[in-house]
Amino acid sequence: MNQAAQGKIEFEQRSQNRCWKILFLKKWHPQPTVQGTKYLFLLVSLLFIGFGIAIVIINSKIQEHIISDYEKDLRNSDIGLQKSIENGVNLDQDAVANPCGLIAKSFFNDTYLLFNSDNIQVPINENGIAWPDDKGNKFKKNKNPAVHWIDPTNEHFIVWMRTSGLPNFRKLWGRIEQDLEAGEYSFAIQNNYPVNDFGGHKGIVLSNSGPFGGKNYFLAYAFIAVGIISFLIAAAFWIKQKTTGDKFGSNRHHQD
């Protein structure tokens, strides 16, 4: 520290033989251009439309046999109808209802048995139908099982609790893990879930599966719709660039 004649104080700090180091970092400054964005949307459109068409082709090869609205048929015939019971459990006024909620209360609990033409039961595997994450993490038994009016680890219940986004939906009930020979088959149905009271419909769908599960055109249509929208955006960029010229979205325009 030195004191000058003018009364000013100067501070001097030596580096003590230490070198200053300057660190340079490379940074990426993306500047999307109309040309690149146009090709990006075009690529997305081709990929999504291609995936959508592939899913449509796969779905067209999936065979389904639908038995629709079987409750009306059961009202006029006792074939296949085992019994019909009330869908509910009576609880005390102060009792705990666990699991609770309207979705849990409306749990679909019809059961089915499948028989071939020789009246031999065809086994249906009802395990492994729920998502592993739901079964292992979201739905567990309480420490006191007495509070449950239904087993929350029941895979049919877990499948039902994963709500659908549309009013018409399908739920996986089981898997037939053997080939079905050509012939006549019959279902024995325990009709526990009445739907006529609220104007609903229910049915049975026998279907084989593909790489994406059962027949589902919604996924295919969603892919195709996104692809078409991306193609229209790419076309809009192309038209705008052609009508405006180099001034629209070019690097030269930004630099000027």
N, C-alpha and C positions, 0 to 999 in steps of 0.2 A: 504494500500500500504506500503510495507516494502522495505527498501534499505539494501541489504546485504553488507558484507565487501568486496567482490570481485568487487563491483561496478555494480552488476547486480540488476535489479529492478524486484521484484516479485509482481504480482497482485493476490490478493485473493478476491474472491467473494463468499459470503455466500448465502446459499439458502433461508435464512430467514424463516426457518421451512416449506418450500415448498417441496413437494415430486415430484420427477421425475415420469412421467407417460409414459409408453411405450404402444403403441397401436399396436396390432397384427390384421392384416386383412387376412382373408382366401381368397386365390386366387385359381382360377381354371385354371390349366394348361392342356388343352386337348392335348392328344397325340394319334392321330388317328392311329390305327393299321390296318394291312392288313385284319385281321379277322373282325374287326368292319366295315371297309369300304366296304368289300365284302358283308356283310349282309345288309348294308345301301343301296347299289345300287340294291341288290336283292329285298329289300322291295319296293324301288321306282319303279322298273320295274313291280312288281306285281300290285301295285296300279294304275299306269298309263295304263297298258294294260287292267286291269279290267274296269277302267273308259272308255277307248276307246271302248271296246266291248259293254259296257252298252249304250254308245251314238249311236253306230251302230244299236243296237236293237231298241232303241227309234226312230231313223230316219227311220227304215224300217216300222214302224207302221204309219208314217206320209204319208198321201195321197196327191198327187199333180195331177193337171190337167194343162198341159202347152199348151198355144196357142203361137206358135213360129213364128217369122218373119211375123207379121201380116201386115206390110207395103206393102209387095209384093202382098198380097191378096187384099188389099184395092185399088191397082192400077188398078185391073181388075174388080172391083165390087164396087158399091156405097153402099152396105149393111153395115150399122154400121158406115160409114164415114160421119161425120157431115161437116167438112170443113178442109182445110189445109192452114195454114198461114205461113208467114216467121217467123223464130225464131230469133227475134232481135228487138231492139229498136233504132231508129235513134236519135242521140244526136248531139247537136251543137259541133263545133270543140273545143271550150274552156269549154264545160260543164263537170261537175264532174260526173264520172261513179261510183256510189256507190250502191252496192258492186262491187268491181273490181276483175280482175284476170281471167285467162282462165277457171278455174273450174266454177266460177260464170257465165261466158259468155256462157258456154256450158250446162247450166241448162236444165235438162230434164223436159219438161212441157207438155207432153201429158196428156189428161184427159180422164176419163172413166166413163160410166154409165152402170149399170148392170140391165137387165130386165129378168123376168121369162117368162114362156110360155104363160102366160095371159097378157103379155106386161105391167106388173106392175113393177115399179122400185124397186129394192132391195137396201136399204140404205147401203152406205159404209162410215164408220167413218174415216175421214181423220185427226182427232186430236189425239194427244198422240202417234204419230209415231216416233217422234224425241227423242233423249236422253234428259232426264231432265236437265243435266248439260249444254248441248249445247243450249237448248231453254232458260234457265234461266240466263246464264252467258255469253256465247260466242257471241250470236247473239241478238243484241238489235237495236232498232230504233234510228236514229240520231235525234238530237233536231230539225233539219229542215227536215221533211219528204220529202220535194220537191226534195232533192238531190238523192233520191232512185229511180232507174228505176224498182226495184222490192222490195217488202216488205221483209226485211231480217229476220223477224220473221215467215215467211211462213214455215211451217214444212216440206213441200216437198223440199223447197230450203235448209233447214238445213240438211235434210237427204242426199241430193245430195252433199253438201259440205263436208261431211265426206267421204273422198276418200277411194276407195277400193285398196287393194294391188295387185289384179290380174286383167287381162284384161276382163275376163268374171265374171260378178258380178250381184247381185240382190239388189234391193232397195225396202224397204217396202213402198207401196203407200197408203194402207188403210186396215181397218179391217171390215169384215162382222160379225156382232155381233148377228147373228141369224142363226138357222139351215136352210140349203138349202135342200128342198125336192128333191127327184129324179125327173128329167125332163130335159127339154131343156131350156137353158139360152143363152142370147145374150148380146153382148157388143156394146154400142155406143161409138165410139172412136173419139176424136178430135186429129187428127194427126198433132201436131205442131212441132214435132222433127224428121226431115228427117235423116235417117241413111244410105241410099243407096249411097249417094254422097261420103262417105268415107269408104264404104264397111262394115258398121256395121250391127248388127242384134239386134232386140228387140222383146220382147214377153211378154205375160201375164202368170203369174203363180198363180193358185188358190190352196191354200194349207192350211191344218190345222196345228196347232202348238203343240209343246211338251214342256217339262220343259226348254229346251234350245232354244226355238223359233222355227223357221221353219227348214226344212230339211237342214242339213249342215254336210256333211261328212268330211270336212276339219279338224274340231276340233277333230273328232274321230281319223282320220289318224295321226294327230299331237300327240295325246296322245299315240297311239300305237307305233309310231316311237320313241318317247322319252323312252317308256318302253323297247323297243327292244334294243336301244343303252345302257340303264342302265344295262340290263341283260348281254349284251356282255362285258361290263366293269367288272361286277361282275365275269363273267366266266374267263376273262383274269386274274384277281387277284387270283382266285382259282387255275388256271393252273400254274401261276407263283409260288404260294406258294407250290404247290405239287412238282414242279420240283426243286425248290431251297431248300426247307426244312425250318427248324426253323430259319435259318439265315435271311430270307427275311421278313423284317418288324416286327420282334418280339421285345418285350421289352428287352429280354435277350441280343439281339444283340446290342441294343442302350446302355445298361448299361455297356457292355464290352468295 
